[in-house]
Every structure is written in structure tokens, then in C-alpha cells.
């Protein structure tokens, strides 16, 4: 007797084989839905990580750019200070923008 990949005999009627296939497909879809639910993270955690990255990254980027321009133009430390505080202001503006978005929605998610 020949068996298919599910371990069932090939002597089953076509209706029984289709019902078996439907059951196996249903189980597989439920497993995939469970896995997909686990993959999605907490939207509040994501927003918190964005806020932290903007508050750290913007002043750091501005300071680095200011330092490079100060070295090149021999204006130390003025461009460093101006661009670092400018980066801090941009970071605050980004945090305010993030705080105005509804919970659970963010860049890259469906609207």
C-alpha cells in the first residue's frame, strides 16, 4: 500500500483526501497566524526606541558635523556648538512629531 506525505493511505476516496487536506491546511494557517502575532512587537516599545534614537542621534550627528566643519574652517568650537544645539532642537521636534502619532501607528505601517 502506498502512503502520501501525511502518512495516509492512497486508497482513501477523493472526498476524504480533500477533507484531510483542508484540516492540514487549517492547522498550518493557524500556526502561521500564531507565529505572525508573536513577531509583531509592542508599538509603545517601538515609539520609545525611536524617541531615544532621535534624542541621542540628532545632537551626536550635529556635533560630529560641527566638529568636522570646525576643523576644516578653523572656527573651533563655534560650529560644533551651533550644530549640536541645532541637532538637539531637531531631535525635540522629532519627538514631538512621534508623540502626536496615534498609538500603534508609525512609519512603515499601514495607515
N, C-alpha and C positions, 0 to 999 in steps of 0.2 A: 504494500500500500504506500503511495507517495503522499508526503505531507508538505504543505506550503510553509512559508516563513513563520506563521503564527503557531505552527505545531498541530494544526487541524488537518483532518483527512481531506483529501481532494474529492471524496465521494459525497460530500455534502451537496445538497441541492443549491442551485444558483441563488435562490432567495435567502437561504441560511448563510451562505457565504457573504452576501451583501449585508445582511444584518450584523454578522461578525465584523465586517469591515467598518460599518457605521459605529459600532461600540468601540473598536480600537481607535478610530479617528476621534471620537468624542473624548476618550481618555487622553489622547495626545494633545488635543486642543485645550483641555482643562489644565494639563501640566504646563503647557506654554503660557497660558494666561497667568498661572501662579508664578512662574519664573519672571514674567514681564512685570508683575506687580511688585516683586522684590527688588527689581533693578531700579525702579523709579525712587529717587531719594526724597527727603523732606524738603519742600520748597523753602521753608524758613532757614534751613541749614545752608542751602544754596545762596539765598539772599545775604546771609551773614558772611559767607565766604567772599562774595562779591564786594560787600562793603569793606571788609578787611583789606582785600587786594587793592581797592581804589584808594583807601586811606594811606596805605603803605607805598603802593607803586607810583602814584602820581607825584608826590613830593620827591621820591627817590629818583624818578625819571627826570623831573625838572632840575633837581640838584646835580645829577650827572651831566645833563646837557649844559647847565650853567658852568660847571667846573671845566668842561672841555672848552667852552667858549671863552672863559676867563683865561685859560692857559694860552689859547690861540690869540686873543686880543689884548692880553696883558692888562686886564681890568679887575684883577682879583680884589676882593671877594664879591664885588657888586652883582655881577650876572648870576653867580651861584645863589646868592640870597634872593634876588628878584625872581628867578625861575623856580627856586624851591618853594617860595611862598605862593607863586602862581600855580605850581603843581598842587599845593595844598588846597588852594581855592577850587581848582578843577576837581579834586577828589571830593571835597564837600558838596560841590554841585552834583556830582555823580551819585553820591549817597542820597541826596535829596530826591533825585530822579528815581532811584531804586525804591525809595520809601513810598513814592507815590503810585507805584505799580500795584495792582491788586494781588493779593496773596496767591501763590501757585502759578503765577504767570511771569515769564521773564523772556529775555532774548532767546530765540531759538525754539520756543514752544509755540504751539498753535494758538491762534487768537480767536 
